[in-house]
Amino acid sequence: MNRQEHYSRGVIAIIAASVIWGTTGTAATFAPEVSALAIGAFAMGVGGILLVINALGELVRDRALLLRHRRSLLLGGLSVAIYPLAFYSSMRLSGVAVGTVISIASAPLFTVMLEWLISKKRISRRWGLSFVVGAAGIVLLTLGQRPPATTVTHSLLPYLGVGLGLVAGLSYAAYSWVARHLIEQRVGSKSAMAGMFGLAAMLLLPTLAITGHNLFATPTHAGVALYMAFIPMFIGYLCFSYGLRYIAASTATLITLLEPVVAVVLAVVIVGEWLSLSGWLGIPLIMLSLLLQALRRPAEGPVATQ
């Protein structure tokens, strides 16, 4: 398989992950009585356990490499633990569309800053153009939507939601960069993702003793919790880790700009959030940003084949 085919596989895997992740905000609205912290902790915690079980053999094989890069692994695990708490809280305070848009749209910028500052990777013109086009689309999406009446819209809480969205974007960028860094050090992609998520699970699951009292109080609550853990967190991150074998973290997080498009459409169609014409105009700009990345000739090739 040549480099272009590897790159295309990576892009398709990241797109699949983005579509799956785009359903999380809408799914969470079916359990409004459950704390956003509980949903995030359960989904990422159980998802982390599933990833560890799935990659147990690879983790044993790569244990020496993981221990050698334990600082990076710890940074990744902490970032994974922070992400769902900030992400789901942001959506609860600012609405599904705004919370998802801010969290995901800020990640590519944070990621490329990490790659530039730490990995000394050059920022390409095509990436810059893709980011500008995608960011313009995200701005139009944000300005073009209005949260439903049930969303908190008074005082400073929506702005706190935006701030938490930026925290989520930074933590997402951090663990994406760590995952790619570990893979570049010859750690298997499954091992890298499972190692970080396993550490995060150890931090997140104990918090359910405080926040998860009604997580399984009704069949709907239980269904939402299990869906979040098995589909977006487990299946989604399997796709994401596979994609990171073949493309850079900055490219991967740029492609995940597709996630807020899915989230916004579902928020409008299912949740009842409102989107103006300017918001709908933002969607083709984001798609153009994705196209600029998907059709380019890749400079990066596969760094792991596990």
Backbone torsions as a table, in degrees:
resi	resn	phi	psi	omega
1	MET	NA	129.7	-177.7
2	ASN	-82.3	176.4	-174.9
3	ARG	-62.8	-40.3	-179.6
4	GLN	-63.5	-38.9	178.8
5	GLU	-66.9	-40.3	175.9
6	HIS	-61.1	-45.7	-179.1
7	TYR	-60.9	-43.5	-180.0
8	SER	-62.2	-40.4	176.7
9	ARG	-61.3	-42.0	178.9
10	GLY	-62.5	-43.3	179.0
11	VAL	-62.2	-45.6	-179.5
12	ILE	-61.9	-39.9	179.8
13	ALA	-64.6	-42.1	179.8
14	ILE	-68.3	-37.6	176.8
15	ILE	-62.4	-43.9	178.5
16	ALA	-60.1	-43.6	178.0
17	ALA	-61.5	-41.3	-178.1
18	SER	-63.7	-41.9	179.3
19	VAL	-64.0	-43.9	179.2
20	ILE	-62.4	-46.1	-179.4
21	TRP	-63.9	-30.0	-178.7
22	GLY	-63.7	-13.6	179.8
23	THR	-87.6	-10.8	-170.8
24	THR	-65.5	-42.7	-178.4
25	GLY	-61.8	-45.1	178.5
26	THR	-65.5	-41.1	178.5
27	ALA	-60.1	-40.2	-178.0
28	ALA	-64.9	-27.9	-178.9
29	THR	-68.6	-15.7	177.9
30	PHE	-78.0	-6.5	177.4
31	ALA	-132.5	61.9	-175.8
32	PRO	-65.9	-22.0	-179.3
33	GLU	-78.1	-15.4	-179.7
34	VAL	-86.0	136.0	179.3
35	SER	-58.2	138.3	176.1
36	ALA	-60.2	-32.6	178.1
37	LEU	-66.4	-37.9	179.9
38	ALA	-68.2	-43.9	179.1
39	ILE	-60.4	-46.8	-179.7
40	GLY	-63.7	-43.8	-178.2
41	ALA	-66.0	-43.3	-178.7
42	PHE	-67.6	-47.3	-176.8
43	ALA	-61.3	-50.1	-177.7
44	MET	-74.1	-35.0	179.7
45	GLY	-66.4	-51.5	179.1
46	VAL	-67.7	-39.1	175.9
47	GLY	-58.8	-38.8	178.1
48	GLY	-64.1	-41.3	178.0
49	ILE	-62.2	-42.9	179.0
50	LEU	-62.3	-40.8	178.2
51	LEU	-64.9	-38.0	177.9
52	VAL	-64.8	-45.5	179.1
53	ILE	-60.9	-43.1	-178.8
54	ASN	-65.0	-29.9	-174.8
55	ALA	-110.5	21.1	-173.3
56	LEU	-57.1	-45.3	179.6
57	GLY	-62.2	-42.8	179.8
58	GLU	-66.6	-36.9	179.0
59	LEU	-63.9	-41.2	177.4
60	VAL	-63.7	-43.2	-179.6
61	ARG	-64.3	-37.8	-174.0
62	ASP	-98.7	11.5	-172.6
63	ARG	-59.9	-37.1	-179.7
64	ALA	-65.6	-42.6	178.0
65	LEU	-64.4	-41.6	179.9
66	LEU	-63.9	-40.5	177.8
67	LEU	-67.1	-34.4	178.7
68	ARG	-65.1	-33.1	-179.1
69	HIS	-110.9	40.6	-173.7
70	ARG	-65.7	-30.1	178.3
71	ARG	-64.6	-44.1	176.7
72	SER	-63.7	-40.7	179.9
73	LEU	-63.0	-41.9	178.8
74	LEU	-65.4	-40.4	176.7
75	LEU	-61.5	-44.2	178.8
76	GLY	-63.5	-43.2	179.9
77	GLY	-63.7	-42.3	177.9
78	LEU	-64.4	-40.0	179.1
79	SER	-64.6	-41.2	177.5
80	VAL	-62.0	-39.4	-179.4
81	ALA	-67.3	-37.6	-179.1
82	ILE	-72.5	-37.7	-171.5
83	TYR	-53.7	-55.4	-175.0
84	PRO	-65.9	-33.6	179.5
85	LEU	-64.0	-43.9	179.5
86	ALA	-72.5	-40.1	-174.7
87	PHE	-66.0	-51.9	-177.1
88	TYR	-70.7	-32.3	175.2
89	SER	-67.0	-38.3	177.7
90	SER	-61.8	-43.8	179.2
91	MET	-66.3	-36.3	-179.8
92	ARG	-66.7	-35.8	-176.1
93	LEU	-87.0	-34.3	-173.1
94	SER	-111.0	-4.9	-176.0
95	GLY	99.8	156.7	-176.7
96	VAL	-60.9	-46.9	-174.3
97	ALA	-65.7	-54.0	-177.0
98	VAL	-64.8	-44.8	-179.4
99	GLY	-59.3	-44.8	179.6
100	THR	-68.2	-43.6	-177.7
101	VAL	-60.9	-49.5	-178.4
102	ILE	-63.4	-44.9	-177.3
103	SER	-61.8	-46.7	-175.0
104	ILE	-82.5	-37.0	-176.5
105	ALA	-68.5	-28.8	-179.9
106	SER	-80.0	-19.2	-174.8
107	ALA	-62.8	-44.4	-179.6
108	PRO	-59.6	-38.8	179.2
109	LEU	-65.9	-45.3	178.2
110	PHE	-62.0	-39.0	-177.7
111	THR	-66.6	-46.1	-178.2
112	VAL	-67.9	-30.0	174.6
113	MET	-65.1	-41.1	177.9
114	LEU	-64.7	-43.6	-179.3
115	GLU	-65.9	-35.0	179.7
116	TRP	-73.2	-43.4	-176.4
117	LEU	-76.1	-40.3	-172.9
118	ILE	-99.7	-49.5	-176.5
119	SER	-88.0	-7.6	178.7
120	LYS	60.0	32.4	178.6
121	LYS	-84.5	140.8	-178.9
122	ARG	-75.7	141.6	177.3
123	ILE	-87.4	116.6	-176.8
124	SER	-77.6	156.6	177.1
125	ARG	-63.7	-38.0	-179.4
126	ARG	-64.8	-40.5	177.1
127	TRP	-62.5	-43.9	178.9
128	GLY	-59.7	-44.5	178.1
129	LEU	-63.6	-43.1	178.8
130	SER	-60.5	-41.6	-178.8
131	PHE	-66.8	-43.3	-179.7
132	VAL	-61.7	-45.5	179.5
133	VAL	-63.9	-46.1	180.0
134	GLY	-64.6	-40.5	179.5
135	ALA	-64.5	-38.8	177.1
136	ALA	-61.4	-41.4	177.5
137	GLY	-64.0	-39.7	179.1
138	ILE	-64.8	-41.2	178.7
139	VAL	-61.5	-44.8	178.7
140	LEU	-62.4	-40.3	177.3
141	LEU	-61.5	-43.8	-177.6
142	THR	-66.6	-45.2	-179.1
143	LEU	-70.1	-24.2	-174.3
144	GLY	-91.4	4.4	-178.3
145	GLN	-119.2	154.5	176.6
146	ARG	-131.8	128.7	-178.5
147	PRO	-66.7	157.5	178.3
148	PRO	-66.1	165.2	-175.6
149	ALA	-60.9	-25.2	-177.2
150	THR	-78.2	-12.6	-179.4
151	THR	-79.5	141.6	179.2
152	VAL	-66.4	121.1	-176.1
153	THR	-124.8	5.3	-179.3
154	HIS	-106.1	170.6	178.3
155	SER	56.4	-149.3	-175.2
156	LEU	-99.2	3.3	-175.0
157	LEU	-62.3	-42.2	177.1
158	PRO	-61.0	-34.3	178.6
159	TYR	-70.8	-34.4	173.2
160	LEU	-62.0	-37.7	176.2
161	GLY	-60.6	-40.8	177.3
162	VAL	-63.8	-43.3	178.1
163	GLY	-61.3	-42.1	177.5
164	LEU	-65.5	-33.1	175.9
165	GLY	-62.0	-39.1	177.3
166	LEU	-67.2	-37.8	175.8
167	VAL	-62.5	-42.0	178.0
168	ALA	-62.9	-42.0	179.3
169	GLY	-62.0	-41.5	179.4
170	LEU	-66.9	-43.0	-179.9
171	SER	-67.2	-37.0	176.6
172	TYR	-63.0	-44.8	178.1
173	ALA	-62.3	-39.6	-177.1
174	ALA	-64.7	-47.6	-177.5
175	TYR	-75.5	-24.6	173.5
176	SER	-66.7	-42.7	178.7
177	TRP	-65.2	-43.5	179.8
178	VAL	-61.3	-43.0	-179.9
179	ALA	-60.1	-47.4	179.1
180	ARG	-64.2	-40.5	179.0
181	HIS	-60.5	-45.1	179.2
182	LEU	-63.6	-40.5	178.9
183	ILE	-63.3	-38.8	177.8
184	GLU	-66.0	-22.2	176.4
185	GLN	-90.3	16.4	175.3
186	ARG	77.8	15.6	171.0
187	VAL	-78.3	136.7	178.6
188	GLY	-60.7	147.8	-177.2
189	SER	-61.9	-39.3	177.5
190	LYS	-65.8	-41.4	-179.7
191	SER	-63.9	-42.8	-178.4
192	ALA	-60.9	-48.8	-177.5
193	MET	-69.4	-44.1	-178.5
194	ALA	-65.6	-37.5	178.9
195	GLY	-61.4	-46.9	179.3
196	MET	-65.5	-45.2	-177.0
197	PHE	-71.3	-30.8	175.9
198	GLY	-64.6	-43.7	176.5
199	LEU	-62.6	-42.2	179.2
200	ALA	-62.6	-38.9	179.1
201	ALA	-60.4	-38.5	179.2
202	MET	-63.8	-29.4	179.0
203	LEU	-85.3	-35.3	-171.1
204	LEU	-85.0	-44.1	-172.7
205	LEU	-60.1	-38.1	177.9
206	PRO	-61.6	-25.5	-179.3
207	THR	-68.4	-16.3	179.4
208	LEU	-66.6	-20.4	176.9
209	ALA	-62.6	-25.2	-179.5
210	ILE	-99.9	-41.4	-170.6
211	THR	-101.3	-16.1	-169.7
212	GLY	-101.6	29.4	-174.3
213	HIS	-63.8	-29.7	-179.0
214	ASN	-115.5	20.5	-176.6
215	LEU	-61.7	-33.5	179.9
216	PHE	-118.9	28.4	-177.4
217	ALA	-68.8	-30.1	179.4
218	THR	-133.5	160.2	176.4
219	PRO	-58.7	-34.7	178.9
220	THR	-65.2	-46.7	178.2
221	HIS	-59.0	-45.4	-179.6
222	ALA	-63.2	-41.6	179.7
223	GLY	-62.9	-42.4	178.5
224	VAL	-63.2	-46.2	-178.2
225	ALA	-61.4	-45.3	-178.8
226	LEU	-69.7	-38.5	176.7
227	TYR	-59.9	-47.1	-177.9
228	MET	-60.3	-40.2	-176.7
229	ALA	-72.7	-43.6	-172.3
230	PHE	-84.2	-37.3	-173.8
231	ILE	-92.7	-69.9	-178.0
232	PRO	-63.9	-42.9	-173.8
233	MET	-79.1	-43.3	-177.8
234	PHE	-83.8	-62.5	-178.5
235	ILE	-63.9	-44.0	-178.6
236	GLY	-58.9	-44.4	-177.3
237	TYR	-79.1	-20.6	168.9
238	LEU	-63.7	-44.8	177.3
239	CYS	-62.3	-43.0	-177.2
240	PHE	-64.5	-44.6	-179.4
241	SER	-64.9	-35.8	176.9
242	TYR	-63.9	-44.3	-179.4
243	GLY	-62.7	-36.3	-178.7
244	LEU	-68.7	-12.1	174.2
245	ARG	-68.0	-23.8	-170.0
246	TYR	-120.8	-14.2	-179.3
247	ILE	-135.0	157.1	-178.7
248	ALA	-69.5	155.8	-179.5
249	ALA	-61.8	-37.1	179.8
250	SER	-64.3	-38.8	176.9
251	THR	-67.8	-42.1	-179.1
252	ALA	-62.1	-46.0	-179.0
253	THR	-69.1	-27.8	175.6
254	LEU	-68.1	-41.2	179.0
255	ILE	-64.1	-31.1	-179.3
256	THR	-71.2	2.0	168.9
257	LEU	-61.3	-15.1	174.5
258	LEU	-66.1	-29.1	-177.1
259	GLU	-57.1	-48.7	179.0
260	PRO	-64.5	-26.5	175.4
261	VAL	-63.2	-48.6	177.7
262	VAL	-61.0	-43.7	-177.9
263	ALA	-62.8	-42.8	-178.3
264	VAL	-67.2	-44.7	179.7
265	VAL	-60.1	-44.6	178.7
266	LEU	-66.3	-37.3	179.1
267	ALA	-63.6	-37.3	179.5
268	VAL	-73.3	-47.4	-173.3
269	VAL	-74.5	-40.9	-172.6
270	ILE	-101.9	-48.6	-175.0
271	VAL	-77.5	-30.1	-179.3
272	GLY	98.7	12.0	174.5
273	GLU	-69.8	156.4	-171.5
274	TRP	-106.1	142.5	179.9
275	LEU	-134.4	127.3	-179.3
276	SER	-85.5	179.9	179.7
277	LEU	-60.9	-40.3	179.8
278	SER	-62.1	-36.1	177.5
279	GLY	-63.9	-43.6	178.3
280	TRP	-66.1	-30.9	177.8
281	LEU	-68.4	-23.5	179.2
282	GLY	-70.1	-26.8	-176.3
283	ILE	-63.2	-48.9	178.9
284	PRO	-63.7	-27.9	176.4
285	LEU	-66.6	-40.6	177.3
286	ILE	-65.4	-41.1	177.7
287	MET	-62.7	-37.9	177.0
288	LEU	-63.9	-39.4	176.7
289	SER	-59.5	-43.0	177.4
290	LEU	-63.7	-41.3	-178.1
291	LEU	-63.5	-39.0	178.8
292	LEU	-60.3	-34.4	178.4
293	GLN	-81.0	-40.9	-173.9
294	ALA	-68.0	-30.5	-174.3
295	LEU	-97.7	-2.2	-177.4
296	ARG	-75.2	158.5	175.1
297	ARG	-79.5	120.5	-172.3
298	PRO	-71.2	138.2	172.9
299	ALA	-90.3	-25.0	-178.1
300	GLU	-98.8	141.4	177.3
301	GLY	-114.8	-174.4	180.0
302	PRO	-66.7	138.7	177.1
303	VAL	-111.1	-6.4	177.8
304	ALA	-152.4	147.0	-178.5
305	THR	-119.2	7.2	-178.4
306	GLN	-70.7	NA	NA
